[in-house]
């Protein structure tokens, strides 16, 4: 009788331990670091159903996957993301440019991608008078409200109109009394193609404008941010060496 009770208790304890271990393992698998993104095609693309794709999204996922680090990417408005990063409410965000006013609360990864900030003209416009960034002063310019490049125009006292979305800015250039859209080259070309307007615009690069680099940015107040940066950087090296990085880029060109 005692033997039967011991055997019964032993089996019950074993079953309980297995269930606890399985539950713990399942919860561990679900613990993925959340990183935030906005709609900034083709680097980050948030479709109407909330599905998120794009160059930087795929590179980020592949890099973390290469070092077995679970990650989940979700979307939110950019202003909310920055505020949450400042206070350490979230771990990090994709496609951040390094700016002096952010250095106090953000750490950055190795370069994730890059962008050329350019002047976009109507296809039939004369762009010969624009060679340097300061030449924008002689044109009627538009930029997307709140983007870093719009803040750059403000900082340099270049008068400009603003649009709430890139689509609005492209249409304003083509159909309104606007001379130049100041924006990212790849981003604008990608979106103009989606709108079937790529034949109506042309790009002019400025001689004194260098490429801007994009990075993952992590809140300094988020515990473990330095480890996450190290993991991402390791994974990024691996996917570049394997050729996966190049394959991702080729899908969006």
Secondary structure, DSSP 8 states (H G I E B T S, - for coil): -HHHHHHHHHHHHHHHHHHHHHHHHHHHHH--EEEEE--BTTTBEE-TT--EESHHHHHHHHHHHHTT--EEEEE--HHHHHHHHHHTSS-EEEEE---GGGTTTEEEEEEEEEE-EEEEEETTS--TT--SGGGGGGS-EEEETTSHHHHHHHHTT---EEESSHHHHHHHHHHSS--EEEEEHHHHHHHHHHTT-GGGEEEE--TT---EEEEEEEETTSTTHHHHHHHHHHHHHHHHHHTHHHHHHHTT-
